[in-house]
Amino acid sequence: MQLTETHRPTLDRALEAIRSRAYWSPHPEHPKAYGETGAADGLAAYQALLGSRFELDQPGTDGWTGAEVSPYGPELGVEYPHPDLDVLLPAMRAGMAAWRDAGPETRALVCLEILSRISARTHEFAHAVMHTSGQAFMMALQAGGPHAQDRGLEAVAYAYEEQTRTPQGVDWSKPQGKRDPLELRKVFTAAPRGIALLIGCNTFPTWNGYPGLFASLATGNPVLVKPHPRAILPLAMTVRIAREVLGEAGFDPNLVALAAERPGEGIAKTLALRPEIKIIDYTGSTEFGDWLEEHARQAQVYTEKAGVNTVVIDSTDDYKGMLSNLAFSLSLYSGQMCTTPQNLLIPRDGITTDAGPKSYDEVVADLAASVSGLLGDDGRANALLGALVNPDVKSRLEAAAGLGEVALPSREVANPEFPDAVVRTPVIVKLDGAKPDDEAAFMSECFGPVSFAVAVDSTSDALDLLRRTVRDQGAMTVGAYTTSADTERAIEEVCLEESAQLSLNLTGGVYVNQTAAFSDFHGSGGNPAANAALCDGAFVSNRFRMVEIRRQA
């Protein structure tokens, strides 16, 4: 494999990108970039996987499991190997020494070859992501394909940079005056921690999974992938490609393996406490994330949990643009993104805009009208909303209407291609920030297409509530609209003190719930929503330890 020739320029460009934070991506977003037959070939490859056994040839298979049903209706019918952990985990450790000794550059280039092969099959992955997450096809192609691949590459770049910060070796000499100098030969090796466990999520199996997977692999650790039971296929495909590349490059394929679980088995808890597991990456509920952080003491645990994302609306000089931007942010993927705004804090006396003063009621009514206009056509609505990922989201959506005055009711959207898909538009509920019962509703995450328009006494009260929300509940994103420099600085200060990522006055084609790899940080690791950021040096540096060996010169 000509890894250096093929992939070193990409690695160098990625290293430059994480330093400059400028826009860059080697993975094309446009569906036509994958060749004239790319779309048809990808669909055919995906369909060929359905109703079959997903062979991986990994040791310790003691049976087969899998019960994925697409949020669009069809059963996938794919069966995956079920692991005997007492056989699989020792097999994964067997290849560690050779993988460690290969060094940071070789590991990085092997990872880039894995990503390159995944990229070539982007259309196939798009269908797998779509039919396990409920994302609409174009979002599944972009977020589940190139954007996820970018996040994986970003992790590899950070891993390489952190491991090569220290030289591999040095001849050390300490002068002794008239005596001969003290001389030692010192060798420094990035030594991996051990097996890394990736606990996948249902909504973004590749986008949320690739940073941890590639950060661990690039730092020398084997990776055991435990997908969400409803979203196994995209990560199983990833594991198969990784095993193929590792074998072809002369390494043990068992450095990457799959742990699919039987219904109700709860294998994540069992795995998380195994002494062989030294790193855990998790995206999901706060309850289980907290459990991992408390109980998996033998492992370095990276969690992305729930938060209450908030937008402060103080004033705007582009009222129409603000409404349009917010409407899209609330609607994209039916609000099933960890970055979707939930609480919109609006002064009850209204706001100033370029279209004149607007009362609280007018702002909420105009936002509801903007969402309705965006989703009025069922074809466009399906393309933006996708399908509800599971019945729990539907239950929360239906219950939300009983929490307050409904400013925008949710409606059913028919999907002609997939009649069994559960597609719903967002609901907007008006609540009062001064009422304890209302606060109990909006101060916890209501994951799905649910937003609360919270009336507050003033912008100052909104900032106090924002601070309390981030500090107590966490937030992956914060948004704000203001024309006041003083208010802008006050919002910035809250976010700096509470470690929340802030987007100000977005009115164009960039949205608060979208982040760009190599430039934006996803989460901060500084508030309860997540204990790590995707991606920074801290996300990779604790996955290895620098071990020094000294010899007399």
N, C-alpha and C positions, 0 to 999 in steps of 0.2 A: 504494500500500500504506500503510495507516494503522498504521505500525509503532510510533510513539511511543504512540499511544492504546492499542494492543493489548498491547504488551509492556513498556513502561517500568515499570508496577507490578510485574511479575514480576522484572525486573532489580533494582529497588530492594529487593524482598523477599529476593532471592538475596544481595545485598550485605549486608543485615542478618544473614542466616543465617550467612555465613562469618565475621562478626564475633562473633556471639553463640554460635556452635557449637550452638545449640538444634536440636531436631528440626524439619524442614520439608521438604516435597516438594510440588511442583505437579503431579506425575505420578502418577496413581492406580495402586495395585498390584492392585486387585481386577479380575478379568476382566470382571465385569458393569458396570464403570464406563464401558465404551466403547460402550454402547448395546445395545438388545435384539438387534440383528442383528450386533453387532460381531464376535462369535466366528465366525459363519457367513461374514460378508463377508471377514474376514481369511483364513480358510482358502481361500475361493474365489479371492481375490486371489493368494495364494501358489501355489495349484495352477495358476493361469493363467500363471505365470512358468515353470513346468517345461517342459522340452523345447522351449525357444524361444531366440531370440537376444535378448540384453539390450542394446537400442539405447541409446546415450548421445549420439550426434551430437557426439562430441569429435574434434578434428583428429588426424591422424597414425595413423589405424587402418590397419594393414597386414595384418589377418587376424583370425581368431576362435579363441578357446581356451576351455577349461573342461572339467573331468572330475570334478566333485564327486560323491561317493557318500555318501549319508547313513549315519552310524554305525548307523542303524536298518535299513539294507539297500537302500532304493531309490536308483537313480541319479537325480540331479536333471536332467541333460540340458540344462543352461543353458550357452549360449555367450556369451562376453564379448569386447569389442573388445581386440585386442592392440595395444600402442602402438609406433609408431615414435618413439623418444624424441627424435630430432633435429628432429622436427616438433612433437611435443606440448609439450616443455619451453619452447621459445620462445613458443608460443601461450599458455602459462600465465603467463608473465611480462608479456604484453602488457597485461593488465588491472590490474597492480599499482598503477600511479600513481593511478588513479581510486579504487581500493579504499583506498589509503593516505590520500588526501585526504578521503575520506568522514568520517574521524575515528572515535575509539573508540566513541562512542555509537551511531552509525549501524551500524557493524560489529557491535556487540553485539546490536542489535535485529534485524538480518538473521539473525544466528545463532540468536536465539530463535525467529524464524519458521521456520527450518529444523527446529529441535527440536520446535516445535509440530506441524508436519506429520508428522514422524516419530512423535510421540506418538499422533496420530490413527490411525495405522496399526500400533499396537502388536501387535495380534493377528497381522497379516501378518508382522511382524518376528519374532514368537515362533516361528512355524513355520520361518522361514528360519534362525533361530539354533538351534532344536532339531535340524534336519536337517543342520546343518553342524558342530555342536559335540558332539552327543550328549546335551546337557542334556535332562532331563525337561521336559515341556511347561510346567508351572507355573513352574519355575525359569527356563526360556527366556523366558517372558513377563515375569517380574519382573526378573531380572538383565539379560536382553538388551533389555528394554523400559524401564520407568520408572527402574530403578536406573542403567542406562547413560545415560539422558537426564538424570538428576540430575547425574551426573558431568560430562557435557558442559556443562550449565548452570553448574555450579560453576566449571569452567575459564573460561567466559565472564565470570563475575563477578570472578574473580581478575584476568583480563586487563584488564577495564575499570578495576578499582581501581588496578592498577599503572600503567596508561597515563595515568590522570587524576590521579595523585599530583602531577604537575608541571602548573602552569597552562599553557594554550595560548599565552598571551602576557602580557607585562608591560611597563609603561613604567618604565624604570629611571632613577633620578636619584641622583647622588652629589654631596653639597654640597661647594663649593669655597671656603668662607669668603666673602670679599668678591667673589670672582669668580663668574661664572655657573656653575650646577651642570653637571656632565657628564650628558648625557641621551642614552639609547639606547632604541630600541624593540626588544624581544627576543621572538622567536617560537620556540616549542618544539614539535616534531613527533615523534610516535612513528613512527619509520621502520622498516619490516619488514626482516628479514634477507634474505629470498629464498624460494625454493620449499622447502616443508616436505615431507618424505617420511614417511608413516605406514606402518610395516611391521606388518601385522595378525597376530594370533595365531589359532590353531585353536580354542581352548577358550572364549574370551570375546571374539569379534570386535568387538562394540559396546562392552561395558563397558570393555575395555582400550583400545579404539580412540578413543572419543569424547573423552577428556580432551585428548590430543595434537592431534586434528583441530581441535577447537573453540578450543583455546588458540592454535594457530597462525593459524587463520582470523580470530579476533577481534583478533589483534595485527597484521593486515594482510598476512599471508603466504599465497600460494597453497598448496594442499595436494594432493599427489599420493598417492593411496591405493593401496598395494600389499598386497592381502589375502594371507592364507595360502592356498595353492592348494586346500586342502580346505574353506575357509570364505570364499568370495568373495561369495556372494549377499547377506548382510546389509549388507556394506560397499558393494557395488554399488548396492543400494537407497538407501543413505544418500547416495552420490555423486549419483545421479539426482535425488533431492529437493533437495539443495543446489544443483545446477546450475539446476533450475527456479526456485528462490527467488531466486538471484542474478540470473538473467535478468529476472525479473519486477520486481525492485527496481532495474533499470537498470545492473547491473554485468555484467562479462564472466563467462559461465558457466564458462569455462575456468579460473577461479580454483580450481575443484575438479575433479579428474579421476581416472580409474581406470587402474591399471597391472596388468592381469591377466597372468600369465605362463604360458608353455607348460610342460608337464611336464618337470621336470628342468632348466629354463632357468636358474634361479638369478639372476633379474633384480635381486634386492635388492642383491647385491654390486655389480653394474654401476651401479645407481642411486646407491648410497651414496657412490660415488667421483666422481660427476659434479660438475663445478664449480658447476652451477646449484643443487645441493641444499645448503641452508644450515642446515637443521634436520632431525633424524631422531628419530622416536619409535619405539621397538622394545619388544616384549614377546616373550620366548621363551628359548631356551637360553643358558646362560652362555657357551658357546663362541662363538656368533655375536655376542652382546652385547659380549664382550671384543674381538672382531675389529673391530666397528664403532667402539668407543671408541679403539682403537689406530690404525685406518687412515683413518677418515673425518675427517681433520684439518680439512677446510674447513667442517665442519658442527658445530653445537651438538647433541650427542647425548644423548638421554634414554633410559635403558634400565631395564627391569624384567626381571631374570634369575632364575635358580634360587636357592633357599635351602633350608636345613634347619630347618624350623619345629619348635620344641621346647616341651614342656609339663613343668614341674617339679611333681611331686606329693609334697608334704611332709606335709600333714594337711588335714582338712576337717571342717566341722561339718554338712555335708549330703552324705553319702556317696552316697545314691541319686541326688540331683540332679547331683552331679559325674559319676557314671557315665553318666547319661542325656545330659547335655550333651556329654560326650566322644564317646559313641556316635554321636550325630547329627553332630558335627563330622567324625568319621572317615568317615562314610557319605555325606554330601551330595555329589552329583555324582561318586560313585565316587572321592573323594579327588583329583579332577582340578582342584583349585583351588590357586593359588600360595600360598594362606594355610592350607591344610589341615595340621594337626599331623602330623608324622612320628615324632619321637622322644619317647617318654614316659619321663621319668627318675624312677625309683621306688627309694627306699632298699631294699636287699636285706633289712634287718631289719624292713621294713614301715612302716606309717603309723598315726597315731591318727585315729579318726573318731568321729562321733556314734553309730555302730553298733558301737563297740568297736574294739580294735586289729585291723588287717588286715595279714597278711603280704604280701610281694611276690607270691607265687603266688596268694594270694586276690584281691588287687587285679586282677591280670591276668585271672584266671578270671572274676571278677565283671564286668569290662569286656567280656570276650568274650561273656558271657551277655547283657549289656545290648545289644550290637550284634546278637546273634542274635535277641533278642526284638523289637528295633526292625524288623528286616528279615525276620522269620519269615513274614509274609504277602507273597506274591509281588506282589500289587497295590500294596501300600505300598512294597515294595522297589523296584519299577520307578519309582514316583513320586519316590523319593528318589535312586536311583542313576543314573538315565538309562542311557546306553550308553557303553562304552569308546570313546574318541574315535579311536583308531587302533591298529594291531597292536602298536606298540612298547609301549604301556601293558600290553597283555595279556601280552607276553613278560616284562616286568619283574615283573608280578604272579606269573606262574608260576615265575619264577626265585627269587623272594623266599622261597618255602617251603623252599628248600634252604640258606638262610643260617643257620638256627638251629632251635630247638624251636618248632613251630607251636602257638600257644595258641588261635588261631581260624582254621580253614581257610576259604579262599574257596570259595563254591559258585556254580554256574550258576543264573541266574534266567531262566525262560522269559517272554517278552513276547508274549502272544497276538495283540496288534495288529500287532507287527512281529517275525515269527518269526526273521528274520535278524539281529536286534540281538544284540550281544555284551554281556551284562549279568552282572556278577560282584559278589559281596559282598566286603568288605574282608578282608584277611588280617592277623593280628597275630602277630608273630614275637618270641620272647623272646631277648634278647641280653645279654651281660655287658659292662658298661662297662670292666671291668678287662682284658679280653682284646683284644690288638691285632687279631686277625683279625675279631672282632666289630666293633671300632671302624671298621675299614676299610669295613664294610657300612653302619653307621648314620651315618657322617660324610660321606656324599655323598647328594644328593637321589635318591630313588627315586620318581619322579612317578607317581601313581596310587593305587589303594586298598591301600596298603601302609603299615603302622605297625610300629614297633619298640618293645617294652617293654624298656627298658634298665635293668638292675639296677646300682645304684651303691652305694658303701659308706656314704654319708651325704648329707644335704641339702647340706652344704658342698661335697662332691664334685660333686653335681649342679650347683651354681652355678658351680663351676670349669669343668665340662664345657659348661654353657650359654654361658659367656663365650667359651670357645675355639671353640665351634660358630658363634656369631654372628660372631666376629671373622674366622674363617678361611673359613667357608662362606656366611655371611649368613643372614638370616631375615626373612621378611615379617611373621611374627607370633611372639610368645612368649606362652605361657599358664602360669599357676601356680595352685596350690591350697595354701593354708596358713592355719592359725589363729594363727600366731605373728607378732606385730607386728615383732619383730626380723628374722625371716626375710623377711617382706614387704618391709621396708626394704632388706634385702640384695639381694633380687631386683630391686627398683626401681633400685638403684644399678648393678647389672650392665647393665640395659637402658638407663639414662641414659648410661652410659659407652660402651656399644657401639652406641647409636642403634637400638634395636629397640622396636617397638610392643608394649606389654604389656597383656594382659587377665588380671585377677585374680579368682579364685573365681567364675567364671561357672557358675551352676547352673540358670538359667531359660531364657528364650526368646531370649537373645542368645548368639551363638557366636563363638569366637575367629576363625573363618574368614569372618566377615561384617563389613563396614564400611559406615557410613552416610555418604553424601555430605553436604557442608556441615558435618559434625561430626567424623567420624573421618578420620585421615590413613592412606592406604594406602601402606605402605612409608615409609621415612624419608629415603632417599638417603644414609644415613650408615653403611651396612654393605654387604658385597659383593652382597647380593640385588638392590639397585636403586640407581641413582645419582640418583634423584629421588623425590619424594613426590607422590601424587595425593590432594589437590591443594593446593599452597601458592603463595605469591608467587614463590618461586624457580623454580617449574615454568613460569611464564609470562614473568617479567621479562627473561629473556635471549633471548626470541624477537623483541625489537625493540630499537632503540637510540634514545635521545632526541637528536635533531639540532637544534641551535640556529642560528638566523639572526638576526644583529644588524644594525640599521640606525641611522644617525644620526637622532636625533629631529628 
